[in-house]
Amino acid sequence: MSILTEHELKELSSQIYKMAELSSEAIVKSVDSLKNSKIDLAREIIENDNIIDSLEVEIDNECIKLLVTRQPAAVHLRLVLSYLKINTDLERIADLCTNIAKETIRLKGRPTLKPLVDIPRMAEISIEMLKKALRAFSEKNEKPAEEVIEMDNAIDELNLQIYRELFSYMAENPAKISEALGLIMVSKALERIGDHVTNIAERAIYYIKGIDIRHE
Amino acid sequence: MPKKISNKIIIYFSMLIVILIFFLLFFINNLVREMYFNMLSREMKRDLKLVESYYAAGTGENRRTDQLIAKNKIDRIAEITEMRITIIDYSGIVVYDSNVEDVSTLDNHRYRKEVNEAISVLYGESIRYSNTLKINMLYIAKKGEHFIFRAAKPLYEINNKLSNLKRTILLSGIIIIIISIIIIMVISKKISGPIREAVIFSQNFAMGDYSSRIMNYDDNEIGILQKSLNDMADIINEKINNLIIEQKKLKVTIESIQEGIAVIGNSGKILICNSAFGNMLNINTEPVDKIYYEIIWNSSLNEKIKYTLSTGKRITLEVALSGGNVYTAVINPFREEDNIRGILLVLHDITEQKKIDQIKTELIGNMSHELKTPVAILMGYLETMREHLNDKKMMENLIEKALANIERQNSLIDDILKLNKLEEDIRFLSETIDIEEILLNCIEILMPKCEKKNINIETAFIKADRNIQGNRFLAEEVFFNLVDNAINYNINKGSVFIRTVITDNSLIVKIKDTGIGIPADSIDRIFERFYRVDKSRSRQTGGTGLGLSIVKHAAELLGWSVNVLSNNSGTEFQVIIKIS
């Protein structure tokens, strides 16, 4: 049995970063496709999802290989376990982006109900959160992770606000229900993305401090 | 606390002196003791000879009296010389002892060491504890004719003398130690003082105090060391200053470059980067010393950086970063003896370039489309005419339509030429123009169009100094096109309001329509050639698609500015004319 080397950890974290970058790009692109009715871009997101899927499998295998062959202990064990879990979260984020892209395709050609402001805002916040959560990992600093958990409240609030607004549109004009429902799905997907990023931040705290703060 | 050289010197020298003194003590003690013993034994031997001669005298005719006299004499000798004198016969029986009256109580002395020696080699000597007198004594025995003569002297005397001597030597030894320690301390201070000064100086230098120097050095090896330390400090100081200047130069150079620049080491860490780099990537943390993929959140760019770091191949690619801007990224490896030491990443903003390219492509597409359409229509009419040469009524109708299209083509070409002329920035004659008159003229020309669409034109001109420096032709182009647009893009039975307003230093002409307005995201683009907000409306409203382009260029040449305010109930164009 040999010891987990710094090189192997670095390689693993670069893979995780790649996964996070692909996911964040998926968020940007999916919201861009929805906002500017870019159907081609939406199709591209759905196609590119399998790149993220195969990267997820690759990272999972890599983590399991390290766990079996290196048998890491203490902080290294927590890091590998955290990566194993956030890998799934990142993949789910990308999946939610394909859901947004599918909504874009479904809403094709219809004039948008109103200029989209809150949905791009949600996307921006979630990307900022994702960056912060990963920064917590690389800097071994729990502060950004705690900020992420705070920021998730802003996303939840925006989601509720969008719900209320779209309900009023639906009540005014039944012809717009389909479109409003599509936007509600998008908003819900972004809210779920925020939750997944919060999970990542909680994993970061688990890795740094060794305590589990989930469901508190 | 580090060990001090002076302490070491003091300890070693003190040890040396102590050892020396003890050796001295030992030698002197032994020497004195030996000398004393020799002297003592010589004296005692001499005395024994005397005793022997007296005792021998007592062996003559008057034996008893002589013996008594001899005994008395021997008693006297023993008393004067403070010795114990014993006479023993060869069988070991004591016949006389100066300290013991009744000799019969004494045991046999035959095998006492000194007696034994004396029997065999004439003289015997020993130092023993006397059971009789209970003290250490020196015994000397001499073999006589019939008897053994033995003298004994107590040793406390010599011991007392020797211990006196020891005490004197020890006392003077301690004094010598104290004096020499003081001397050594002074000497070692003298040696270690300058060394300590040099140590403190070099410690301060290492801590970053580059200005202090060692003062007044001695004229010896340590002085040379101090001097060379000073010289070294000067040289290092100069080198550090040069390095700081170099670094500042590099920083200023990198900072002043508009392109985002970052140097990434082969470990993946960002070594140097400028603020443009941070701005382009929208980073709010310090990027230096972080791993590149933690900073550059772009999977395609990071993949290429990784590729270059491992293969050393130069790569140029286009990337869209956060904020929607497009950059050319050049990833250039730098090597040291064939090993890749890192990469230089340069980001060049090509967003504007991309936009211009897109506009150009659109322009060419639009222009060819606009030029081709009337020709195609004309061709269609002409072909129909060829087939219906005899149908006079239809011919007339077709010729009318064909002429209208030719007219359209003509005006389009006129506009293109006009725009071209304006873009070439030809100096126009400056003359006094009357804005009100020009506006009224434009309205008059466009009146038939208004009547066709039932549009009402309302004017409100302010009475003011209306003579303005400009060029009539250009001003006409500006106002004609604006009023024309206000009519073309108006609803049927709509209105056009034309007003002039005077502010502190400018005259503002406001031309407002009651049309459908311009969407906010199109406002920036309406001055582009052939740009149409609604592509499907292009031919319905007439116009060449160049009108606002002409307005923009003409206004620029006149030094005027044109603002657009629009909502869904109409659009207002404001021409701001500076009055000097």
Interface residues (C-beta under 8 A of the other chain):
Chain A: K10 S14 Y17 K18 A20 E21 L22 S24 E25 V28 I127 K131 L134 R135 S138
Chain B: G268 T285 K290 I291 Y293 E294 W297 N298 S299 N302 E303 K306 S322
